[in-house]
Amino acid sequence: MREVREVGALRAWLGAERAAGRRVGFVPTMGALHEGHLSLIRRAAAETEVCVISVFVNPLQFEDPADLAAYPRRLAADVEAAAEAGAAGVFHPPVEELYPSGAEQPALWVEVGALGQDLEGAWRPGHFRGVATVVTKLLGAVGPCRAYFGEKDYQQLLVVRQLVRELLLPVEVVGCPTVREPDGLARSSRNERLDPAARAAGLALYRALRAGEAAIEAGATSPEAVEAPWAEVAASEPAVRVDYLVVRDPATLAPLRTLPAGGEVRLLGALRVGGVRLIDNLAATVPGGPGSSGGGHGGAAGLGGKERGRGPGRRGGWARRALGSGPVEGEGA
């Protein structure tokens, strides 16, 4: 296992590997590795000859300095786990290596367009600017590669794909399925902050998404019909507060007026419980033939989204549920 802290050393190593005909697989992380991360590493190691991961807690993704300070850091354990999963090296640079002018006031940002303004972008202003900036730097340091991202952070995956396409980067972005606990909870570094009661309540998000999926399988043709069971799931867990639950176009995250018969949609949601914010999503296939009409991009689609009242300032639908005590933890990529 090789550990690298400097961009120059990383480029020299991976450049030599590519010159020898070996393909590079890259898994960017903020550390605190769990099974979701390890599944990405195992896939990258299986599909490329040299798998490298990054462990870098990006300060640009945290609005609250206390959240940044509290984010779990366990580099030695991460290095060991990554090696067991098949990684050949870990890139763990100091902050000044990626932000030479300082992370407090970076000299350059990568701005994200409309794709990053809704949903997570609306509830966490500036988040995707931080993600896009650090991902651009990391991909620039690694060079030509296959980069592996989990579908749990689905909007982030789309932002990264857009970034690679628009900046003409020599990178193939590989989306990988969400890894879940046996009861369905999506694996996340944030889960370890949940006490047993909050964890049980947090399962309401997965249940809601599955209820929406079931409504689609039963013949729902509009976003409103998919929303119907969500209120019932919300009522069963008064300790949670939902930021949004929406049905969107899977390629653009644009709202839908109707569900495209024979096509796919993406159900996305975020909630807060026990001082922790959880996000999740599911793909759903709409029954019907390929000739049926699809949705437009201007209609209502979900609870708590911008199209129903201008984003996080409005607290409709599930967003009226009570939030448990304590501050909400900041999220990482």
C-alpha positions as CSV (number, residue, x, y, z in Angstrom):
1,M,0.0,0.0,0.0
2,R,1.4,3.3,-1.1
3,E,0.6,6.5,0.8
4,V,1.0,9.8,-1.0
5,R,0.6,13.4,0.3
6,E,1.9,15.5,-2.6
7,V,0.3,16.1,-6.0
8,G,3.6,15.8,-7.7
9,A,4.4,12.4,-6.2
10,L,0.9,11.2,-7.1
11,R,1.2,12.3,-10.7
12,A,4.7,10.7,-11.0
13,W,3.5,7.4,-9.7
14,L,0.3,7.2,-11.7
15,G,2.0,8.5,-14.8
16,A,4.5,5.6,-14.6
17,E,1.6,3.1,-14.2
18,R,-0.2,4.4,-17.3
19,A,3.0,4.4,-19.3
20,A,3.4,0.7,-18.4
21,G,-0.1,0.1,-19.9
22,R,-2.0,-0.1,-16.6
23,R,-5.4,1.5,-16.1
24,V,-6.1,3.7,-13.1
25,G,-9.2,3.5,-11.0
26,F,-10.0,6.4,-8.6
27,V,-12.3,6.5,-5.6
28,P,-12.6,9.9,-3.9
29,T,-13.6,9.9,-0.3
30,M,-13.6,12.0,2.8
31,G,-12.5,9.0,4.9
32,A,-14.4,7.2,7.7
33,L,-14.7,4.4,5.2
34,H,-17.7,2.1,5.4
35,E,-19.1,-0.7,3.3
36,G,-20.4,1.7,0.7
37,H,-16.9,3.1,0.1
38,L,-15.3,-0.4,0.2
39,S,-17.7,-1.6,-2.5
40,L,-16.5,1.2,-4.8
41,I,-12.9,0.3,-4.0
42,R,-13.5,-3.4,-4.7
43,R,-15.2,-2.6,-8.1
44,A,-12.4,-0.2,-9.1
45,A,-9.7,-2.8,-8.2
46,A,-11.6,-5.4,-10.2
47,E,-12.0,-3.2,-13.3
48,T,-8.6,-1.5,-13.4
49,E,-5.0,-2.5,-12.7
50,V,-4.2,0.3,-10.2
51,C,-6.8,1.5,-7.7
52,V,-6.1,4.7,-5.8
53,I,-8.4,6.4,-3.3
54,S,-8.3,9.9,-1.8
55,V,-9.0,10.6,1.9
56,F,-9.6,14.4,2.1
57,V,-12.1,16.1,4.4
58,N,-13.0,19.1,2.1
59,P,-13.5,22.2,4.2
60,L,-15.4,23.9,1.3
61,Q,-18.3,21.5,1.9
62,F,-18.9,22.6,5.5
63,E,-20.8,25.7,6.4
64,D,-20.3,25.3,10.1
65,P,-16.6,25.0,11.4
66,A,-17.9,22.9,14.2
67,D,-19.2,20.3,11.8
68,L,-15.9,20.3,10.0
69,A,-14.1,19.7,13.3
70,A,-16.5,16.9,14.3
71,Y,-16.2,15.0,11.1
72,P,-14.7,11.6,11.8
73,R,-11.0,11.1,10.9
74,R,-9.3,7.8,11.2
75,L,-6.7,7.6,8.6
76,A,-4.8,4.5,9.8
77,A,-8.0,2.4,9.8
78,D,-9.0,3.8,6.4
79,V,-5.6,2.9,4.9
80,E,-5.9,-0.6,6.3
81,A,-9.5,-1.1,5.1
82,A,-8.7,0.3,1.6
83,A,-5.7,-2.1,1.3
84,E,-7.9,-5.0,2.2
85,A,-10.4,-4.0,-0.4
86,G,-7.8,-3.9,-3.1
87,A,-6.5,-0.3,-3.3
88,A,-2.9,0.1,-4.3
89,G,-2.5,3.6,-2.8
90,V,-4.1,6.3,-0.7
91,F,-3.8,10.0,-1.5
92,H,-4.3,12.0,1.7
93,P,-3.0,15.5,1.1
94,P,-2.9,18.4,3.6
95,V,-5.3,21.2,3.0
96,E,-2.7,23.5,1.7
97,E,-1.7,21.0,-1.0
98,L,-5.1,21.3,-2.7
99,Y,-5.8,24.9,-1.7
100,P,-2.4,26.8,-2.1
101,S,-4.1,30.1,-1.5
102,G,-6.0,28.9,1.5
103,A,-9.3,27.1,2.0
104,E,-10.9,30.1,3.7
105,Q,-10.8,32.3,0.6
106,P,-9.9,30.1,-2.4
107,A,-8.5,31.9,-5.4
108,L,-10.7,29.8,-7.7
109,W,-14.0,28.1,-7.5
110,V,-15.8,25.8,-9.9
111,E,-19.4,27.1,-10.1
112,V,-22.3,24.6,-10.9
113,G,-25.2,25.7,-13.0
114,A,-28.9,24.9,-12.6
115,L,-28.3,21.2,-11.8
116,G,-26.7,22.2,-8.5
117,Q,-29.2,24.8,-7.4
118,D,-32.2,22.7,-6.5
119,L,-32.7,20.0,-3.9
120,E,-29.4,19.6,-2.0
121,G,-28.2,22.8,-3.6
122,A,-31.2,24.7,-2.3
123,W,-31.0,23.3,1.2
124,R,-27.2,23.6,1.4
125,P,-26.2,26.8,-0.5
126,G,-22.7,26.6,-1.9
127,H,-22.4,22.8,-1.3
128,F,-22.0,21.8,-4.9
129,R,-19.6,24.6,-5.5
130,G,-17.4,23.1,-2.9
131,V,-17.9,19.6,-4.3
132,A,-17.2,20.7,-7.9
133,T,-14.0,22.6,-6.8
134,V,-12.4,19.7,-4.9
135,V,-13.4,17.0,-7.4
136,T,-11.9,19.1,-10.2
137,K,-8.7,19.4,-8.3
138,L,-8.6,15.7,-7.4
139,L,-9.2,14.6,-10.9
140,G,-6.6,17.0,-12.2
141,A,-4.1,15.5,-9.7
142,V,-5.0,11.8,-10.6
143,G,-5.1,12.3,-14.4
144,P,-6.8,10.0,-16.9
145,C,-8.8,7.4,-15.0
146,R,-12.1,5.7,-14.3
147,A,-13.6,7.5,-11.3
148,Y,-16.1,5.7,-9.1
149,F,-19.0,7.4,-7.3
150,G,-21.9,6.0,-5.4
151,E,-25.5,6.6,-6.4
152,K,-26.6,7.4,-2.9
153,D,-25.4,10.9,-3.5
154,Y,-27.3,10.9,-6.8
155,Q,-27.3,14.7,-7.4
156,Q,-23.6,14.8,-6.7
157,L,-23.1,12.0,-9.3
158,L,-24.9,14.0,-11.9
159,V,-22.9,17.2,-11.0
160,V,-19.6,15.3,-11.4
161,R,-20.7,13.8,-14.8
162,Q,-21.6,17.3,-16.0
163,L,-18.3,18.7,-14.7
164,V,-16.3,16.0,-16.5
165,R,-18.2,16.6,-19.7
166,E,-18.1,20.4,-19.7
167,L,-14.4,20.6,-18.7
168,L,-13.4,18.0,-21.2
169,L,-11.6,15.9,-18.5
170,P,-10.1,12.5,-19.6
171,V,-12.2,10.7,-17.0
172,E,-14.8,8.0,-17.2
173,V,-17.3,8.5,-14.4
174,V,-18.8,5.2,-13.1
175,G,-21.9,5.3,-11.0
176,C,-22.3,2.4,-8.5
177,P,-25.4,1.1,-6.7
178,T,-26.2,2.3,-3.2
179,V,-25.1,-0.1,-0.5
180,R,-27.7,-0.7,2.3
181,E,-27.9,-2.1,5.7
182,P,-30.1,-5.3,6.0
183,D,-33.1,-3.1,7.0
184,G,-32.7,-0.8,4.0
185,L,-30.9,2.1,5.5
186,A,-28.4,3.5,3.1
187,R,-24.8,3.2,4.3
188,S,-23.3,6.5,5.3
189,S,-20.6,7.9,7.6
190,R,-23.3,9.9,9.3
191,N,-25.2,6.8,10.4
192,E,-22.7,6.3,13.3
193,R,-24.1,9.6,14.8
194,L,-27.6,8.1,15.1
195,D,-28.7,6.6,18.4
196,P,-30.9,3.5,18.2
197,A,-34.2,5.5,18.4
198,A,-33.1,8.0,15.7
199,R,-31.8,5.3,13.5
200,A,-35.1,3.5,13.6
201,A,-36.9,6.8,12.9
202,G,-34.6,7.5,10.0
203,L,-35.8,4.4,8.2
204,A,-38.9,6.4,7.4
205,L,-36.9,7.9,4.4
206,Y,-36.3,4.5,2.8
207,R,-39.9,3.4,3.6
208,A,-41.2,6.5,1.9
209,L,-39.1,6.0,-1.2
210,R,-40.3,2.4,-1.4
211,A,-43.9,3.5,-1.0
212,G,-43.5,5.9,-3.9
213,E,-41.9,3.1,-5.9
214,A,-44.9,0.8,-5.1
215,A,-47.3,3.5,-6.2
216,I,-45.6,3.7,-9.5
217,E,-45.6,0.0,-9.9
218,A,-49.3,0.0,-9.1
219,G,-50.0,2.4,-12.0
220,A,-49.5,6.0,-10.7
221,T,-49.2,8.4,-13.6
222,S,-48.5,11.7,-11.9
223,P,-46.2,13.0,-9.2
224,E,-49.2,13.7,-7.0
225,A,-50.2,10.1,-7.0
226,V,-46.7,9.1,-6.0
227,E,-46.8,11.6,-3.2
228,A,-50.0,10.2,-1.7
229,P,-48.4,7.5,0.5
230,W,-45.6,9.7,1.7
231,A,-47.8,11.7,4.2
232,E,-48.8,8.4,5.8
233,V,-45.2,7.4,6.3
234,A,-44.4,10.8,7.7
235,A,-47.2,10.6,10.2
236,S,-45.7,7.4,11.6
237,E,-42.5,9.1,12.6
238,P,-43.1,12.4,14.3
239,A,-39.4,12.7,15.3
240,V,-38.3,13.3,11.7
241,R,-38.4,16.5,9.6
242,V,-38.4,16.1,5.8
243,D,-36.5,18.6,3.7
244,Y,-37.8,17.2,0.4
245,L,-39.3,14.2,-1.2
246,V,-39.6,14.5,-5.0
247,V,-40.0,12.6,-8.3
248,R,-37.6,13.8,-11.0
249,D,-36.2,13.1,-14.4
250,P,-33.2,10.8,-13.8
251,A,-30.9,12.6,-16.2
252,T,-31.5,16.2,-15.4
253,L,-33.4,16.2,-12.1
254,A,-36.0,18.4,-13.8
255,P,-39.6,18.3,-12.3
256,L,-42.1,16.1,-14.1
257,R,-45.8,17.0,-15.0
258,T,-46.5,13.3,-15.7
259,L,-44.6,10.1,-15.3
260,P,-43.1,8.8,-18.6
261,A,-44.8,5.5,-19.5
262,G,-42.2,2.9,-20.0
263,G,-39.5,5.2,-18.8
264,E,-37.5,5.7,-15.6
265,V,-37.8,8.3,-12.9
266,R,-35.8,9.0,-9.8
267,L,-37.3,9.3,-6.3
268,L,-35.1,11.5,-4.0
269,G,-35.5,12.5,-0.4
270,A,-33.7,14.1,2.6
271,L,-34.7,14.2,6.2
272,R,-33.4,15.2,9.6
273,V,-33.5,13.1,12.7
274,G,-31.6,13.1,15.9
275,G,-29.4,16.0,14.8
276,V,-28.3,14.1,11.6
277,R,-29.4,14.8,8.0
278,L,-29.9,11.7,5.8
279,I,-30.3,11.6,2.1
280,D,-31.4,8.7,-0.2
281,N,-32.9,7.9,-3.6
282,L,-34.4,5.1,-5.6
283,A,-34.8,4.5,-9.3
284,A,-38.3,3.4,-10.5
285,T,-39.5,2.2,-13.8
286,V,-42.9,3.4,-14.9
287,P,-45.1,0.7,-16.4
288,G,-46.3,1.2,-20.0
289,G,-45.0,1.2,-23.6
290,P,-42.3,3.3,-25.2
291,G,-44.7,5.3,-27.2
292,S,-46.4,7.0,-24.3
293,S,-45.9,10.7,-23.6
294,G,-43.3,11.8,-21.1
295,G,-43.3,14.6,-18.6
296,G,-42.7,18.3,-19.1
297,H,-40.3,20.3,-17.0
298,G,-42.5,22.8,-15.2
299,G,-45.0,21.0,-13.0
300,A,-45.2,20.2,-9.4
301,A,-43.2,17.2,-8.3
302,G,-42.8,16.4,-4.7
303,L,-42.9,17.7,-1.2
304,G,-40.6,20.6,-0.1
305,G,-39.0,21.2,-3.5
306,K,-38.4,24.6,-5.0
307,E,-41.3,24.2,-7.5
308,R,-43.7,24.2,-4.6
309,G,-42.6,27.3,-2.7
310,R,-39.0,28.3,-3.4
311,G,-37.0,25.7,-1.7
312,P,-35.9,25.5,2.0
313,G,-37.6,28.6,3.1
314,R,-41.0,26.8,2.7
315,R,-42.0,24.1,5.2
316,G,-44.9,22.3,3.5
317,G,-45.7,18.6,3.3
318,W,-43.4,16.5,5.4
319,A,-41.4,19.5,6.3
320,R,-43.9,20.4,9.0
321,R,-42.8,17.3,11.0
322,A,-40.9,18.0,14.2
323,L,-37.2,17.8,14.3
324,G,-35.5,16.1,17.3
325,S,-33.3,18.1,19.6
326,G,-29.8,19.0,18.8
327,P,-27.9,20.6,15.9
328,V,-27.9,19.0,12.4
329,E,-24.6,17.5,11.4
330,G,-23.0,18.8,8.2
331,E,-22.8,16.4,5.3
332,G,-19.8,15.3,3.2
333,A,-19.5,14.0,-0.3
